[in-house]
């Protein structure tokens, strides 16, 4: 008899728990609906109070920012997005340019300690790793004013930081 009771409880207990969870969930949803209705009512009241306040002051409720404020905001955004340049203020402006390349590497134990191993070493050594900014290119460009005869002075200079390969031990 106790087995039948245990089977009955095992089969119908999840159903009872699920029904209880659904009722709790329904209570939560009902409360959320009430809160949303209260928020909507409060929002409508705030709008009505703003309109009433504007009418008592003799002004219309503000719908948009004044044009001067909007222009100031737009100018500030343009200034924030402007690309900054490093230039000389003389007649021959100089602009810095280039690229910085960061490399990190890790070689296993059979590399023989070389930075660029071409074959595996027969003896194990410690693994090696590192980082470098070699292969970076830094430079400057200059653009001069127009000279006699319609010509223009301009040029560029670049510095390559690549040092080549390290000697293989």
C-alpha positions as CSV (number, residue, x, y, z in Angstrom):
1,X,0.0,0.0,0.0
2,X,2.8,2.4,0.8
3,X,4.3,1.8,-2.6
4,X,1.1,2.9,-4.3
5,X,1.1,6.0,-2.1
6,X,4.7,6.8,-2.9
7,X,4.0,6.4,-6.7
8,X,1.0,8.6,-6.4
9,X,3.0,11.3,-4.5
10,X,5.9,11.0,-7.0
11,X,3.5,11.5,-10.0
12,X,1.4,14.3,-8.7
13,X,3.8,16.2,-6.5
14,X,5.4,18.0,-9.5
15,X,1.9,19.0,-10.7
16,X,1.0,20.5,-7.4
17,X,4.4,22.4,-7.2
18,X,3.9,23.7,-10.7
19,X,0.4,24.9,-9.9
20,X,1.7,26.8,-6.9
21,X,4.5,28.4,-9.0
22,X,2.0,29.4,-11.6
23,X,-0.1,31.1,-9.0
24,X,2.9,33.0,-7.6
25,X,3.9,33.9,-11.2
26,X,0.4,35.2,-11.8
27,X,0.6,37.3,-8.6
28,X,3.8,38.8,-9.8
29,X,2.4,39.6,-13.2
30,X,-0.7,41.2,-11.7
31,X,1.5,43.4,-9.5
32,X,3.6,44.4,-12.4
33,X,0.5,45.4,-14.4
34,X,-0.7,47.6,-11.4
35,X,2.7,49.3,-11.2
36,X,2.7,50.0,-14.9
37,X,-0.8,51.5,-14.7
38,X,0.3,53.7,-11.8
39,X,3.4,54.9,-13.7
40,X,1.2,55.8,-16.7
41,X,-1.2,57.7,-14.4
42,X,1.7,59.6,-12.8
43,X,3.2,60.4,-16.2
44,X,-0.1,61.9,-17.3
45,X,-0.4,63.9,-14.1
46,X,3.2,65.3,-14.5
47,X,2.4,66.4,-18.1
48,X,-0.8,68.1,-17.0
49,X,1.0,69.9,-14.2
50,X,3.7,71.1,-16.6
51,X,1.1,72.4,-19.0
52,X,-0.7,74.1,-16.1
53,X,2.5,75.6,-14.8
54,X,3.4,76.9,-18.3
55,X,0.0,78.4,-18.7
56,X,0.3,80.2,-15.3
57,X,3.6,81.7,-16.3
58,X,2.2,82.8,-19.7
59,X,4.7,80.7,-21.7
60,X,4.3,77.6,-23.8
61,X,5.8,74.3,-22.6
62,X,9.3,73.8,-23.9
63,X,9.3,71.5,-27.0
64,X,12.9,71.9,-28.1
65,X,16.1,73.5,-26.9
66,X,16.8,77.1,-28.1
67,X,18.7,77.4,-31.3
68,X,21.8,78.9,-29.6
69,X,22.0,75.9,-27.3
70,X,21.7,73.4,-30.1
71,X,24.4,75.2,-32.1
72,X,26.7,75.2,-29.1
73,X,26.1,71.4,-28.6
74,X,26.8,70.8,-32.3
75,X,30.0,72.8,-32.3
76,X,31.2,70.9,-29.2
77,X,30.5,67.6,-30.9
78,X,32.4,68.6,-34.0
79,X,35.3,69.8,-31.9
80,X,35.4,66.5,-30.0
81,X,35.4,64.5,-33.2
82,X,38.1,66.6,-35.0
83,X,41.2,64.8,-35.7
84,X,44.2,66.3,-34.0
85,X,47.4,66.9,-35.9
86,X,50.9,67.7,-34.8
87,X,52.1,70.5,-37.1
88,X,54.6,73.3,-37.0
89,X,53.2,76.8,-37.1
90,X,55.9,78.1,-39.5
91,X,55.7,78.3,-43.3
92,X,56.7,74.7,-43.6
93,X,54.1,72.7,-41.6
94,X,55.3,69.2,-40.5
95,X,52.9,66.4,-39.9
96,X,53.8,63.3,-38.0
97,X,52.7,60.0,-39.5
98,X,53.5,56.3,-39.3
99,X,52.5,53.0,-37.8
100,X,53.5,51.3,-34.6
101,X,53.4,47.5,-34.8
102,X,53.5,45.5,-31.6
103,X,54.6,41.8,-31.9
104,X,54.6,39.2,-29.1
105,X,56.0,35.7,-29.6
106,X,56.6,32.5,-27.7
107,X,58.9,29.7,-28.9
108,X,58.9,26.2,-27.5
109,X,61.7,24.3,-25.9
110,X,63.2,22.9,-29.1
111,X,64.1,26.2,-30.8
112,X,67.7,26.5,-29.6
113,X,67.0,30.0,-28.3
114,X,66.7,31.6,-31.7
115,X,64.2,34.3,-32.4
116,X,63.3,32.9,-35.8
117,X,64.1,29.2,-35.6
118,X,64.3,27.5,-39.0
119,X,64.9,23.9,-37.7
120,X,64.2,22.2,-34.4
121,X,67.1,21.8,-32.0
122,X,68.2,18.3,-31.1
123,X,68.5,19.3,-27.4
124,X,65.8,20.8,-25.3
125,X,66.3,24.3,-24.0
126,X,64.1,26.6,-22.0
127,X,61.1,28.0,-23.9
128,X,61.6,31.7,-24.9
129,X,59.2,34.5,-25.5
130,X,59.1,38.2,-25.8
131,X,57.6,41.3,-27.3
132,X,58.9,44.0,-29.6
133,X,57.8,47.1,-31.5
134,X,60.2,46.4,-34.4
135,X,58.7,46.7,-37.9
136,X,57.2,50.0,-36.8
137,X,57.4,52.9,-39.2
138,X,57.5,56.5,-38.0
139,X,57.8,59.5,-40.3
140,X,57.0,63.0,-41.0
141,X,55.6,64.8,-44.0
142,X,56.0,68.5,-44.9
143,X,54.2,70.6,-47.4
144,X,55.7,74.0,-48.2
145,X,54.3,77.1,-49.8
146,X,54.4,77.8,-53.5
147,X,57.8,79.0,-54.7
148,X,58.8,81.1,-57.7
149,X,57.8,79.7,-61.0
150,X,54.7,77.8,-59.7
151,X,56.7,75.1,-57.9
152,X,56.0,73.7,-54.4
153,X,58.3,72.3,-51.8
154,X,57.1,69.1,-50.3
155,X,58.5,65.8,-49.0
156,X,58.4,63.0,-46.5
157,X,60.9,61.1,-44.3
158,X,60.3,57.7,-42.8
159,X,62.2,55.7,-40.1
160,X,61.9,51.9,-40.2
161,X,62.7,50.3,-36.9
162,X,63.3,46.8,-38.3
163,X,66.7,45.6,-37.0
164,X,66.9,42.3,-39.0
165,X,67.5,38.8,-37.7
166,X,69.4,38.0,-34.5
167,X,72.4,35.7,-35.1
168,X,71.7,32.0,-34.6
169,X,73.9,30.6,-31.8
